[in-house]
């Protein structure tokens, strides 16, 4: 396995140290290269020992790089679609370091204080988002609800989950398979800003939607499906 370490460790170091300065496409290619090399090396080692590991790593790296680049391109295209669909609405569309698409939807668009019913102004945004998801069937979605620190955890924790569930149910009603959607609620545990003004509390009351390729679900997501 010494050969495997020599091949993989520099690639991992390069990816970890270089991601911050990479474009989205470059990051996806680099991540795909490392994953492909590791997988190819492991399979090659099982088949042909050290020589097999070296050959497998090289082949896996090439395949992984191509897959990573294509994944990044698809995510960038879907990001452009959602930026167009949400322009002027206050919804923030970004791409995370691990190449997930993220929509941050503030409470003034999505939910009234203490409520989990979707506001009328949120529906057209979800309609456009559902169309994008139906057109990109190879993706999965994680919806995370958040609250401010008003009230107790006994109130905020289920409220955040219910907001995520309402968002999921609306997307399902628009043709998105429920099997593609995971939900979670983080209550008031992850504020964006201090809960010291009404404006800040409104910013912390939000729903975040993450989109990623089915074959590339990051282990760092930290959310578990809840039905």
N, CA and C atoms as a LAMMPS dump frame, in Angstrom:
ITEM: TIMESTEP
0
ITEM: NUMBER OF ATOMS
681
ITEM: BOX BOUNDS ff ff ff
-5.0000000000000000e+02 5.0000000000000000e+02
-5.0000000000000000e+02 5.0000000000000000e+02
-5.0000000000000000e+02 5.0000000000000000e+02
ITEM: ATOMS id mol type element x y z
1 1 1 N 0.814 -1.213 0
2 1 2 C 0 0 0
3 1 3 C 0.849 1.264 0
4 2 1 N 2.198 1.109 0.065
5 2 2 C 3.062 2.285 0.04
6 2 3 C 2.89 3.059 -1.251
7 3 1 N 2.78 2.316 -2.365
8 3 2 C 2.573 2.975 -3.655
9 3 3 C 1.292 3.782 -3.65
10 4 1 N 0.257 3.213 -3.055
11 4 2 C -1.03 3.897 -2.981
12 4 3 C -0.884 5.218 -2.236
13 5 1 N -0.173 5.214 -1.101
14 5 2 C 0.014 6.438 -0.322
15 5 3 C 0.77 7.479 -1.11
16 6 1 N 1.816 7.051 -1.833
17 6 2 C 2.609 7.993 -2.618
18 6 3 C 1.753 8.667 -3.674
19 7 1 N 0.829 7.923 -4.245
20 7 2 C -0.029 8.472 -5.303
21 7 3 C -1.117 9.381 -4.756
22 8 1 N -1.755 8.965 -3.678
23 8 2 C -2.969 9.629 -3.226
24 8 3 C -2.706 10.822 -2.336
25 9 1 N -1.763 10.71 -1.402
26 9 2 C -1.568 11.78 -0.426
27 9 3 C -1.238 13.119 -1.074
28 10 1 N -0.299 13.189 -2.055
29 10 2 C -0.054 14.503 -2.684
30 10 3 C -1.285 15.063 -3.363
31 11 1 N -2.076 14.195 -3.964
32 11 2 C -3.287 14.682 -4.636
33 11 3 C -4.269 15.276 -3.645
34 12 1 N -4.411 14.608 -2.48
35 12 2 C -5.315 15.133 -1.463
36 12 3 C -4.822 16.467 -0.943
37 13 1 N -3.506 16.555 -0.671
38 13 2 C -2.935 17.808 -0.177
39 13 3 C -3.132 18.916 -1.185
40 14 1 N -2.887 18.622 -2.46
41 14 2 C -3.063 19.623 -3.505
42 14 3 C -4.493 20.103 -3.57
43 15 1 N -5.435 19.174 -3.468
44 15 2 C -6.843 19.545 -3.524
45 15 3 C -7.247 20.404 -2.339
46 16 1 N -6.835 20.007 -1.135
47 16 2 C -7.225 20.748 0.064
48 16 3 C -6.629 22.137 0.092
49 17 1 N -5.37 22.282 -0.352
50 17 2 C -4.711 23.583 -0.292
51 17 3 C -5.088 24.476 -1.46
52 18 1 N -5.537 23.882 -2.556
53 18 2 C -5.805 24.681 -3.744
54 18 3 C -7.248 25.054 -3.959
55 19 1 N -8.188 24.423 -3.249
56 19 2 C -9.61 24.638 -3.515
57 19 3 C -10.034 26.083 -3.324
58 20 1 N -9.438 26.76 -2.365
59 20 2 C -9.878 28.119 -2.058
60 20 3 C -9.671 29.063 -3.227
61 21 1 N -8.639 28.809 -4.03
62 21 2 C -8.334 29.709 -5.139
63 21 3 C -8.849 29.195 -6.474
64 22 1 N -9.54 28.058 -6.47
65 22 2 C -10.015 27.463 -7.714
66 22 3 C -11.384 28.001 -8.095
67 23 1 N -11.657 27.964 -9.398
68 23 2 C -13.018 28.216 -9.849
69 23 3 C -13.856 26.999 -9.527
70 24 1 N -15.183 27.118 -9.683
71 24 2 C -16.066 25.991 -9.389
72 24 3 C -15.732 24.791 -10.268
73 25 1 N -15.476 25.018 -11.554
74 25 2 C -15.159 23.918 -12.461
75 25 3 C -13.84 23.259 -12.085
76 26 1 N -12.825 24.077 -11.764
77 26 2 C -11.533 23.525 -11.37
78 26 3 C -11.646 22.723 -10.092
79 27 1 N -12.459 23.224 -9.128
80 27 2 C -12.629 22.525 -7.862
81 27 3 C -13.283 21.169 -8.084
82 28 1 N -14.323 21.14 -8.905
83 28 2 C -14.992 19.877 -9.174
84 28 3 C -14.078 18.888 -9.864
85 29 1 N -13.255 19.374 -10.809
86 29 2 C -12.312 18.505 -11.497
87 29 3 C -11.298 17.937 -10.523
88 30 1 N -10.76 18.792 -9.647
89 30 2 C -9.765 18.34 -8.671
90 30 3 C -10.347 17.32 -7.713
91 31 1 N -11.55 17.598 -7.215
92 31 2 C -12.181 16.657 -6.293
93 31 3 C -12.459 15.333 -6.988
94 32 1 N -12.911 15.395 -8.215
95 32 2 C -13.168 14.171 -8.963
96 32 3 C -11.901 13.373 -9.204
97 33 1 N -10.787 14.08 -9.434
98 33 2 C -9.508 13.412 -9.648
99 33 3 C -9.092 12.624 -8.421
100 34 1 N -9.177 13.259 -7.255
101 34 2 C -8.78 12.589 -6.012
102 34 3 C -9.671 11.394 -5.729
103 35 1 N -10.983 11.59 -5.836
104 35 2 C -11.912 10.487 -5.577
105 35 3 C -11.682 9.351 -6.559
106 36 1 N -11.517 9.693 -7.839
107 36 2 C -11.295 8.671 -8.856
108 36 3 C -9.995 7.928 -8.651
109 37 1 N -8.95 8.667 -8.293
110 37 2 C -7.656 8.033 -8.062
111 37 3 C -7.724 7.076 -6.883
112 38 1 N -8.348 7.504 -5.802
113 38 2 C -8.453 6.648 -4.626
114 38 3 C -9.238 5.388 -4.906
115 39 1 N -10.374 5.555 -5.576
116 39 2 C -11.208 4.395 -5.895
117 39 3 C -10.497 3.452 -6.846
118 40 1 N -9.885 4.036 -7.895
119 40 2 C -9.168 3.206 -8.871
120 40 3 C -8.005 2.475 -8.261
121 41 1 N -7.283 3.138 -7.382
122 41 2 C -6.138 2.505 -6.729
123 41 3 C -6.589 1.35 -5.844
124 42 1 N -7.672 1.562 -5.102
125 42 2 C -8.156 0.507 -4.206
126 42 3 C -8.579 -0.719 -4.996
127 43 1 N -9.306 -0.49 -6.083
128 43 2 C -9.739 -1.619 -6.912
129 43 3 C -8.544 -2.292 -7.559
130 44 1 N -7.618 -1.476 -8.085
131 44 2 C -6.43 -2.028 -8.726
132 44 3 C -5.593 -2.839 -7.772
133 45 1 N -5.477 -2.39 -6.519
134 45 2 C -4.688 -3.118 -5.535
135 45 3 C -5.285 -4.49 -5.263
136 46 1 N -6.606 -4.556 -5.215
137 46 2 C -7.261 -5.837 -4.978
138 46 3 C -7.01 -6.809 -6.122
139 47 1 N -6.946 -6.253 -7.326
140 47 2 C -6.796 -7.106 -8.509
141 47 3 C -5.337 -7.446 -8.778
142 48 1 N -4.491 -6.42 -8.716
143 48 2 C -3.118 -6.636 -9.169
144 48 3 C -2.037 -6.138 -8.257
145 49 1 N -2.3 -5.992 -6.971
146 49 2 C -1.264 -5.568 -6.045
147 49 3 C -0.801 -4.153 -6.303
148 50 1 N 0.506 -3.895 -6.044
149 50 2 C 1.026 -2.535 -6.163
150 50 3 C 0.936 -2.01 -7.592
151 51 1 N 1.272 -2.848 -8.559
152 51 2 C 1.201 -2.422 -9.957
153 51 3 C -0.236 -2.109 -10.341
154 52 1 N -1.156 -2.951 -9.878
155 52 2 C -2.564 -2.705 -10.164
156 52 3 C -3.052 -1.428 -9.526
157 53 1 N -2.555 -1.133 -8.329
158 53 2 C -2.95 0.098 -7.646
159 53 3 C -2.506 1.315 -8.432
160 54 1 N -1.286 1.275 -8.945
161 54 2 C -0.769 2.407 -9.712
162 54 3 C -1.574 2.621 -10.983
163 55 1 N -1.848 1.533 -11.701
164 55 2 C -2.632 1.638 -12.937
165 55 3 C -4.048 2.1 -12.634
166 56 1 N -4.637 1.514 -11.585
167 56 2 C -5.999 1.894 -11.211
168 56 3 C -6.106 3.338 -10.797
169 57 1 N -5.098 3.828 -10.071
170 57 2 C -5.104 5.227 -9.648
171 57 3 C -5.063 6.165 -10.839
172 58 1 N -4.213 5.847 -11.805
173 58 2 C -4.119 6.704 -12.983
174 58 3 C -5.397 6.726 -13.785
175 59 1 N -5.956 5.545 -14.029
176 59 2 C -7.203 5.479 -14.787
177 59 3 C -8.346 6.131 -14.025
178 60 1 N -8.393 5.856 -12.725
179 60 2 C -9.455 6.439 -11.907
180 60 3 C -9.37 7.943 -11.847
181 61 1 N -8.153 8.473 -11.798
182 61 2 C -7.974 9.922 -11.76
183 61 3 C -8.502 10.578 -13.016
184 62 1 N -8.218 9.974 -14.173
185 62 2 C -8.704 10.535 -15.437
186 62 3 C -10.228 10.509 -15.505
187 63 1 N -10.798 9.369 -15.144
188 63 2 C -12.255 9.266 -15.166
189 63 3 C -12.885 10.196 -14.14
190 64 1 N -12.283 10.259 -12.966
191 64 2 C -12.814 11.125 -11.916
192 64 3 C -12.742 12.587 -12.287
193 65 1 N -11.649 12.988 -12.934
194 65 2 C -11.517 14.381 -13.353
195 65 3 C -12.607 14.757 -14.343
196 66 1 N -12.87 13.861 -15.292
197 66 2 C -13.927 14.137 -16.261
198 66 3 C -15.289 14.221 -15.611
199 67 1 N -15.551 13.28 -14.695
200 67 2 C -16.836 13.296 -14.007
201 67 3 C -16.98 14.538 -13.143
202 68 1 N -15.884 14.919 -12.461
203 68 2 C -15.931 16.108 -11.619
204 68 3 C -16.185 17.362 -12.416
205 69 1 N -15.566 17.455 -13.594
206 69 2 C -15.774 18.634 -14.443
207 69 3 C -17.221 18.703 -14.921
208 70 1 N -17.77 17.568 -15.351
209 70 2 C -19.153 17.552 -15.828
210 70 3 C -20.108 17.906 -14.697
211 71 1 N -19.846 17.404 -13.494
212 71 2 C -20.666 17.711 -12.325
213 71 3 C -20.648 19.209 -12.064
214 72 1 N -19.471 19.816 -12.119
215 72 2 C -19.36 21.252 -11.884
216 72 3 C -20.124 22.044 -12.932
217 73 1 N -20.019 21.622 -14.187
218 73 2 C -20.717 22.321 -15.259
219 73 3 C -22.224 22.262 -15.075
220 74 1 N -22.729 21.103 -14.654
221 74 2 C -24.168 20.976 -14.427
222 74 3 C -24.615 21.854 -13.267
223 75 1 N -23.81 21.881 -12.209
224 75 2 C -24.148 22.716 -11.065
225 75 3 C -24.118 24.205 -11.433
226 76 1 N -23.147 24.603 -12.23
227 76 2 C -23.058 26 -12.643
228 76 3 C -24.251 26.391 -13.508
229 77 1 N -24.671 25.474 -14.394
230 77 2 C -25.819 25.757 -15.242
231 77 3 C -27.089 25.882 -14.402
232 78 1 N -27.266 24.988 -13.428
233 78 2 C -28.44 25.069 -12.574
234 78 3 C -28.379 26.323 -11.701
235 79 1 N -27.186 26.723 -11.288
236 79 2 C -27.027 27.947 -10.518
237 79 3 C -27.471 29.157 -11.342
238 80 1 N -27.081 29.191 -12.614
239 80 2 C -27.494 30.297 -13.491
240 80 3 C -29.013 30.31 -13.653
241 81 1 N -29.613 29.132 -13.793
242 81 2 C -31.064 29.054 -13.925
243 81 3 C -31.757 29.629 -12.69
244 82 1 N -31.253 29.274 -11.508
245 82 2 C -31.887 29.738 -10.286
246 82 3 C -31.61 31.212 -10.024
247 83 1 N -30.458 31.711 -10.409
248 83 2 C -30.183 33.142 -10.279
249 83 3 C -31.149 33.951 -11.132
250 84 1 N -31.429 33.436 -12.327
251 84 2 C -32.39 34.108 -13.201
252 84 3 C -33.796 34.035 -12.613
253 85 1 N -34.154 32.86 -12.095
254 85 2 C -35.507 32.658 -11.576
255 85 3 C -35.767 33.459 -10.305
256 86 1 N -34.725 33.749 -9.526
257 86 2 C -34.912 34.426 -8.242
258 86 3 C -34.408 35.865 -8.246
259 87 1 N -34.057 36.375 -9.406
260 87 2 C -33.524 37.743 -9.486
261 87 3 C -34.513 38.745 -8.89
262 88 1 N -34.022 39.59 -7.989
263 88 2 C -34.848 40.621 -7.394
264 88 3 C -35.747 40.164 -6.269
265 89 1 N -35.652 38.887 -5.863
266 89 2 C -36.538 38.363 -4.826
267 89 3 C -35.911 38.399 -3.433
268 90 1 N -34.605 38.574 -3.347
269 90 2 C -33.917 38.514 -2.063
270 90 3 C -33.329 37.153 -1.761
271 91 1 N -33.61 36.154 -2.6
272 91 2 C -33.03 34.832 -2.427
273 91 3 C -31.573 34.858 -2.876
274 92 1 N -30.687 34.327 -2.051
275 92 2 C -29.274 34.258 -2.381
276 92 3 C -28.948 32.874 -2.93
277 93 1 N -28.329 32.834 -4.107
278 93 2 C -27.936 31.577 -4.733
279 93 3 C -26.413 31.542 -4.782
280 94 1 N -25.828 30.552 -4.126
281 94 2 C -24.372 30.434 -4.091
282 94 3 C -23.967 28.998 -4.372
283 95 1 N -22.658 28.801 -4.552
284 95 2 C -22.112 27.46 -4.722
285 95 3 C -21.102 27.24 -3.604
286 96 1 N -21.272 26.168 -2.839
287 96 2 C -20.448 25.936 -1.658
288 96 3 C -19.078 25.403 -2.052
289 97 1 N -18.169 25.349 -1.067
290 97 2 C -16.816 24.86 -1.315
291 97 3 C -16.808 23.415 -1.799
292 98 1 N -17.783 22.622 -1.353
293 98 2 C -17.853 21.235 -1.815
294 98 3 C -18.775 21.085 -3.014
295 99 1 N -18.991 22.199 -3.712
296 99 2 C -19.653 22.198 -5.024
297 99 3 C -21.125 21.863 -4.968
298 100 1 N -21.785 22.226 -3.865
299 100 2 C -23.239 22.118 -3.814
300 100 3 C -23.852 23.465 -4.162
301 101 1 N -25.021 23.421 -4.752
302 101 2 C -25.795 24.626 -4.996
303 101 3 C -26.594 24.941 -3.738
304 102 1 N -26.562 26.205 -3.294
305 102 2 C -27.241 26.586 -2.063
306 102 3 C -28.154 27.776 -2.305
307 103 1 N -29.407 27.641 -1.881
308 103 2 C -30.361 28.742 -1.913
309 103 3 C -30.657 29.146 -0.476
310 104 1 N -30.45 30.402 -0.151
311 104 2 C -30.765 30.934 1.172
312 104 3 C -32.005 31.816 1.041
313 105 1 N -33.1 31.396 1.683
314 105 2 C -34.392 32.056 1.505
315 105 3 C -34.798 32.72 2.813
316 106 1 N -34.79 34.048 2.887
317 106 2 C -35.09 34.743 4.145
318 106 3 C -36.562 34.661 4.513
319 107 1 N -36.845 34.967 5.79
320 107 2 C -38.199 34.795 6.311
321 107 3 C -39.207 35.758 5.717
322 108 1 N -38.756 36.946 5.267
323 108 2 C -39.723 37.885 4.721
324 108 3 C -40.324 37.38 3.416
325 109 1 N -39.675 36.394 2.799
326 109 2 C -40.206 35.759 1.591
327 109 3 C -40.94 34.471 1.931
328 110 1 N -40.384 33.696 2.838
329 110 2 C -40.808 32.307 2.988
330 110 3 C -41.899 32.069 4.036
331 111 1 N -41.696 32.542 5.278
332 111 2 C -42.618 32.193 6.363
333 111 3 C -42.837 33.378 7.292
334 112 1 N -44.047 33.48 7.819
335 112 2 C -44.318 34.466 8.861
336 112 3 C -43.727 33.993 10.179
337 113 1 N -43.543 34.926 11.101
338 113 2 C -42.981 34.601 12.411
339 113 3 C -43.828 33.54 13.116
340 114 1 N -43.155 32.485 13.58
341 114 2 C -43.833 31.431 14.32
342 114 3 C -44.705 30.524 13.486
343 115 1 N -44.625 30.643 12.163
344 115 2 C -45.492 29.848 11.281
345 115 3 C -44.655 28.975 10.348
346 116 1 N -45.265 27.894 9.871
347 116 2 C -44.621 27.015 8.902
348 116 3 C -45.397 26.954 7.587
349 117 1 N -46.391 27.851 7.433
350 117 2 C -47.157 27.909 6.179
351 117 3 C -46.403 28.753 5.158
352 118 1 N -46.263 28.24 3.962
353 118 2 C -45.547 28.957 2.915
354 118 3 C -46.309 30.215 2.51
355 119 1 N -45.606 31.34 2.482
356 119 2 C -46.226 32.603 2.103
357 119 3 C -46.464 32.647 0.593
358 120 1 N -47.486 33.369 0.142
359 120 2 C -47.797 33.42 -1.294
360 120 3 C -46.608 33.852 -2.161
361 121 1 N -45.79 34.779 -1.654
362 121 2 C -44.66 35.249 -2.451
363 121 3 C -43.56 34.222 -2.623
364 122 1 N -43.574 33.177 -1.797
365 122 2 C -42.569 32.12 -1.876
366 122 3 C -42.916 31.1 -2.956
367 123 1 N -44.2 31.015 -3.283
368 123 2 C -44.646 29.97 -4.208
369 123 3 C -44.078 30.101 -5.617
370 124 1 N -44.058 31.294 -6.231
371 124 2 C -43.472 31.381 -7.575
372 124 3 C -41.996 30.992 -7.612
373 125 1 N -41.271 31.309 -6.525
374 125 2 C -39.863 30.921 -6.459
375 125 3 C -39.74 29.402 -6.432
376 126 1 N -40.56 28.759 -5.609
377 126 2 C -40.53 27.301 -5.541
378 126 3 C -41.022 26.664 -6.834
379 127 1 N -41.96 27.314 -7.511
380 127 2 C -42.415 26.805 -8.816
381 127 3 C -41.248 26.739 -9.799
382 128 1 N -40.486 27.842 -9.884
383 128 2 C -39.335 27.877 -10.786
384 128 3 C -38.273 26.871 -10.36
385 129 1 N -38.073 26.776 -9.054
386 129 2 C -37.075 25.836 -8.547
387 129 3 C -37.487 24.399 -8.86
388 130 1 N -38.764 24.087 -8.693
389 130 2 C -39.252 22.739 -8.989
390 130 3 C -39.035 22.392 -10.457
391 131 1 N -39.281 23.358 -11.34
392 131 2 C -39.049 23.119 -12.773
393 131 3 C -37.595 22.79 -13.027
394 132 1 N -36.697 23.536 -12.39
395 132 2 C -35.268 23.274 -12.539
396 132 3 C -34.907 21.888 -12.029
397 133 1 N -35.491 21.483 -10.904
398 133 2 C -35.194 20.172 -10.342
399 133 3 C -35.728 19.048 -11.225
400 134 1 N -36.914 19.226 -11.772
401 134 2 C -37.484 18.218 -12.663
402 134 3 C -36.61 18.069 -13.916
403 135 1 N -36.044 19.173 -14.379
404 135 2 C -35.183 19.148 -15.566
405 135 3 C -33.783 18.633 -15.266
406 136 1 N -33.444 18.513 -13.988
407 136 2 C -32.132 18.002 -13.58
408 136 3 C -32.357 16.837 -12.616
409 137 1 N -32.822 15.731 -13.174
410 137 2 C -33.269 14.604 -12.348
411 137 3 C -32.137 13.894 -11.627
412 138 1 N -30.887 14.166 -11.976
413 138 2 C -29.762 13.498 -11.336
414 138 3 C -29.284 14.173 -10.074
415 139 1 N -30.097 15.039 -9.505
416 139 2 C -29.695 15.747 -8.292
417 139 3 C -30.581 15.352 -7.11
418 140 1 N -30.067 15.574 -5.902
419 140 2 C -30.86 15.406 -4.698
420 140 3 C -30.85 16.714 -3.923
421 141 1 N -31.824 16.876 -3.037
422 141 2 C -32.057 18.153 -2.372
423 141 3 C -32.106 17.933 -0.864
424 142 1 N -31.461 18.81 -0.131
425 142 2 C -31.577 18.84 1.32
426 142 3 C -32.099 20.207 1.732
427 143 1 N -33.181 20.224 2.496
428 143 2 C -33.805 21.474 2.95
429 143 3 C -33.615 21.579 4.458
430 144 1 N -33.04 22.698 4.904
431 144 2 C -32.758 22.901 6.324
432 144 3 C -33.466 24.165 6.8
433 145 1 N -34.304 24.029 7.83
434 145 2 C -34.99 25.175 8.405
435 145 3 C -34.22 25.745 9.586
436 146 1 N -34.318 27.072 9.76
437 146 2 C -33.654 27.762 10.869
438 146 3 C -34.634 28.762 11.491
439 147 1 N -34.415 29.066 12.769
440 147 2 C -35.217 30.08 13.454
441 147 3 C -34.276 31.083 14.124
442 148 1 N -34.864 32.163 14.669
443 148 2 C -34.075 33.033 15.543
444 148 3 C -34.122 32.458 16.959
445 149 1 N -33.608 33.214 17.93
446 149 2 C -33.539 32.675 19.29
447 149 3 C -34.733 33.062 20.16
448 150 1 N -35.756 33.645 19.54
449 150 2 C -36.971 33.961 20.288
450 150 3 C -37.701 32.66 20.632
451 151 1 N -38.037 32.488 21.883
452 151 2 C -38.701 31.256 22.288
453 151 3 C -37.705 30.179 22.681
454 152 1 N -38.209 29.044 23.079
455 152 2 C -37.383 27.94 23.568
456 152 3 C -37.07 26.957 22.449
457 153 1 N -36.099 26.077 22.723
458 153 2 C -35.784 25.019 21.768
459 153 3 C -36.987 24.106 21.538
460 154 1 N -37.81 23.946 22.551
461 154 2 C -38.984 23.088 22.414
462 154 3 C -39.94 23.616 21.356
463 155 1 N -39.889 24.924 21.112
464 155 2 C -40.708 25.54 20.062
465 155 3 C -39.927 25.636 18.756
466 156 1 N -38.689 26.1 18.839
467 156 2 C -37.918 26.407 17.634
468 156 3 C -37.484 25.173 16.854
469 157 1 N -37.097 24.111 17.565
470 157 2 C -36.616 22.925 16.854
471 157 3 C -37.686 22.299 15.962
472 158 1 N -38.884 22.007 16.468
473 158 2 C -39.91 21.467 15.568
474 158 3 C -40.383 22.471 14.531
475 159 1 N -40.37 23.773 14.871
476 159 2 C -40.774 24.78 13.897
477 159 3 C -39.835 24.781 12.7
478 160 1 N -38.534 24.676 12.953
479 160 2 C -37.575 24.675 11.85
480 160 3 C -37.754 23.442 10.961
481 161 1 N -38.051 22.303 11.575
482 161 2 C -38.298 21.088 10.792
483 161 3 C -39.585 21.223 9.991
484 162 1 N -40.62 21.788 10.607
485 162 2 C -41.899 21.945 9.908
486 162 3 C -41.776 22.886 8.713
487 163 1 N -40.945 23.917 8.823
488 163 2 C -40.73 24.81 7.682
489 163 3 C -40.048 24.074 6.538
490 164 1 N -39.058 23.242 6.881
491 164 2 C -38.403 22.441 5.845
492 164 3 C -39.392 21.459 5.221
493 165 1 N -40.257 20.871 6.048
494 165 2 C -41.241 19.912 5.547
495 165 3 C -42.254 20.594 4.629
496 166 1 N -42.68 21.806 4.974
497 166 2 C -43.623 22.534 4.119
498 166 3 C -43.001 22.835 2.757
499 167 1 N -41.713 23.193 2.767
500 167 2 C -41.011 23.464 1.511
501 167 3 C -40.903 22.193 0.676
502 168 1 N -40.552 21.095 1.328
503 168 2 C -40.485 19.808 0.622
504 168 3 C -41.831 19.438 0.026
505 169 1 N -42.888 19.541 0.812
506 169 2 C -44.206 19.13 0.342
507 169 3 C -44.662 19.966 -0.855
508 170 1 N -44.292 21.245 -0.861
509 170 2 C -44.674 22.081 -1.997
510 170 3 C -43.929 21.635 -3.251
511 171 1 N -42.638 21.348 -3.121
512 171 2 C -41.869 20.885 -4.278
513 171 3 C -42.416 19.56 -4.798
514 172 1 N -42.797 18.672 -3.881
515 172 2 C -43.374 17.388 -4.294
516 172 3 C -44.682 17.615 -5.043
517 173 1 N -45.473 18.585 -4.596
518 173 2 C -46.738 18.88 -5.28
519 173 3 C -46.512 19.426 -6.683
520 174 1 N -45.297 19.867 -6.969
521 174 2 C -44.949 20.396 -8.287
522 174 3 C -44.149 19.402 -9.118
523 175 1 N -44.142 18.138 -8.689
524 175 2 C -43.58 17.087 -9.531
525 175 3 C -42.203 16.587 -9.155
526 176 1 N -41.609 17.093 -8.078
527 176 2 C -40.3 16.605 -7.643
528 176 3 C -40.502 15.368 -6.783
529 177 1 N -39.774 14.294 -7.081
530 177 2 C -39.923 13.051 -6.317
531 177 3 C -39.518 13.258 -4.863
532 178 1 N -40.354 12.783 -3.952
533 178 2 C -40.048 12.907 -2.523
534 178 3 C -38.795 12.118 -2.153
535 179 1 N -38.467 11.098 -2.952
536 179 2 C -37.283 10.286 -2.679
537 179 3 C -35.984 11.065 -2.903
538 180 1 N -36.073 12.201 -3.565
539 180 2 C -34.884 13.016 -3.819
540 180 3 C -34.654 14.064 -2.723
541 181 1 N -35.565 14.166 -1.778
542 181 2 C -35.523 15.287 -0.833
543 181 3 C -35.313 14.793 0.59
544 182 1 N -34.346 15.386 1.265
545 182 2 C -34.136 15.188 2.696
546 182 3 C -34.432 16.513 3.403
547 183 1 N -34.901 16.419 4.634
548 183 2 C -35.171 17.648 5.383
549 183 3 C -34.544 17.564 6.765
550 184 1 N -34.29 18.732 7.335
551 184 2 C -33.776 18.815 8.694
552 184 3 C -34.101 20.197 9.233
553 185 1 N -34.019 20.333 10.556
554 185 2 C -34.226 21.629 11.192
555 185 3 C -33.163 21.86 12.245
556 186 1 N -32.54 23.024 12.215
557 186 2 C -31.469 23.329 13.159
558 186 3 C -31.897 24.33 14.22
559 187 1 N -33.185 24.615 14.304
560 187 2 C -33.663 25.542 15.32
561 187 3 C -32.926 26.866 15.263
562 188 1 N -32.461 27.34 16.424
563 188 2 C -31.732 28.616 16.483
564 188 3 C -30.238 28.407 16.638
565 189 1 N -29.751 27.189 16.379
566 189 2 C -28.365 26.841 16.69
567 189 3 C -27.346 27.417 15.722
568 190 1 N -27.755 27.839 14.521
569 190 2 C -26.797 28.29 13.516
570 190 3 C -27.193 29.665 12.968
571 191 1 N -27.148 30.703 13.804
572 191 2 C -27.502 32.042 13.318
573 191 3 C -26.462 32.578 12.346
574 192 1 N -26.93 33.341 11.375
575 192 2 C -26.007 34.014 10.457
576 192 3 C -25.384 35.242 11.112
577 193 1 N -26.18 35.909 11.94
578 193 2 C -25.744 37.118 12.643
579 193 3 C -26.269 37.046 14.071
580 194 1 N -25.812 37.957 14.918
581 194 2 C -26.297 37.979 16.293
582 194 3 C -27.797 38.28 16.339
583 195 1 N -28.481 37.644 17.262
584 195 2 C -29.913 37.87 17.427
585 195 3 C -30.169 39.076 18.344
586 196 1 N -29.611 40.216 17.987
587 196 2 C -29.685 41.381 18.884
588 196 3 C -30.547 42.518 18.356
589 197 1 N -31.105 42.36 17.155
590 197 2 C -32.026 43.365 16.611
591 197 3 C -33.14 42.637 15.857
592 198 1 N -34.282 43.291 15.658
593 198 2 C -35.348 42.66 14.861
594 198 3 C -34.883 42.305 13.454
595 199 1 N -34.055 43.158 12.85
596 199 2 C -33.562 42.886 11.502
597 199 3 C -32.676 41.642 11.474
598 200 1 N -31.805 41.521 12.476
599 200 2 C -30.934 40.353 12.528
600 200 3 C -31.719 39.075 12.785
601 201 1 N -32.704 39.152 13.666
602 201 2 C -33.513 37.962 13.932
603 201 3 C -34.264 37.527 12.677
604 202 1 N -34.72 38.497 11.899
605 202 2 C -35.401 38.169 10.637
606 202 3 C -34.449 37.485 9.661
607 203 1 N -33.171 37.911 9.673
608 203 2 C -32.182 37.288 8.787
609 203 3 C -31.893 35.844 9.195
610 204 1 N -31.928 35.598 10.492
611 204 2 C -31.652 34.239 10.979
612 204 3 C -32.816 33.286 10.764
613 205 1 N -34.041 33.813 10.65
614 205 2 C -35.2 32.965 10.344
615 205 3 C -35.175 32.713 8.839
616 206 1 N -34.808 31.521 8.438
617 206 2 C -34.586 31.278 7.012
618 206 3 C -34.72 29.787 6.705
619 207 1 N -34.772 29.513 5.407
620 207 2 C -34.694 28.143 4.911
621 207 3 C -33.523 28.072 3.943
622 208 1 N -32.699 27.067 4.099
623 208 2 C -31.594 26.838 3.176
624 208 3 C -31.86 25.559 2.392
625 209 1 N -31.657 25.64 1.076
626 209 2 C -31.861 24.481 0.208
627 209 3 C -30.534 24.163 -0.473
628 210 1 N -30.092 22.913 -0.325
629 210 2 C -28.848 22.454 -0.944
630 210 3 C -29.167 21.459 -2.049
631 211 1 N -28.446 21.584 -3.163
632 211 2 C -28.633 20.669 -4.293
633 211 3 C -27.277 20.079 -4.649
634 212 1 N -27.236 18.765 -4.825
635 212 2 C -25.995 18.115 -5.239
636 212 3 C -26.306 16.932 -6.129
637 213 1 N -25.266 16.459 -6.844
638 213 2 C -25.423 15.286 -7.685
639 213 3 C -25.667 14.051 -6.812
640 214 1 N -26.48 13.119 -7.312
641 214 2 C -26.801 11.924 -6.545
642 214 3 C -25.562 11.115 -6.188
643 215 1 N -24.565 11.052 -7.089
644 215 2 C -23.391 10.225 -6.841
645 215 3 C -22.328 10.96 -6.047
646 216 1 N -22.606 12.222 -5.65
647 216 2 C -21.557 13.017 -5.021
648 216 3 C -22.03 13.659 -3.735
649 217 1 N -22.811 12.917 -2.939
650 217 2 C -23.333 13.477 -1.698
651 217 3 C -22.186 13.646 -0.714
652 218 1 N -21.902 14.876 -0.254
653 218 2 C -20.784 15.07 0.664
654 218 3 C -21.082 14.544 2.06
655 219 1 N -20.084 13.88 2.671
656 219 2 C -20.268 13.339 4.013
657 219 3 C -20.374 14.436 5.051
658 220 1 N -19.935 15.643 4.71
659 220 2 C -19.939 16.753 5.662
660 220 3 C -21.293 17.448 5.744
661 221 1 N -22.273 16.931 5.032
662 221 2 C -23.57 17.6 5.005
663 221 3 C -24.143 17.742 6.407
664 222 1 N -24.013 16.718 7.219
665 222 2 C -24.403 16.825 8.619
666 222 3 C -25.899 16.811 8.853
667 223 1 N -26.688 16.423 7.857
668 223 2 C -28.136 16.384 8.044
669 223 3 C -28.635 14.984 7.768
670 224 1 N -29.644 14.585 8.492
671 224 2 C -30.241 13.272 8.32
672 224 3 C -31.67 13.429 7.83
673 225 1 N -32.103 12.505 6.947
674 225 2 C -33.472 12.616 6.448
675 225 3 C -34.476 12.541 7.585
676 226 1 N -35.486 13.4 7.512
677 226 2 C -36.583 13.339 8.473
678 226 3 C -37.882 13.419 7.692
679 227 1 N -38.787 12.522 7.996
680 227 2 C -40.055 12.496 7.272
681 227 3 C -41.172 13.039 8.158
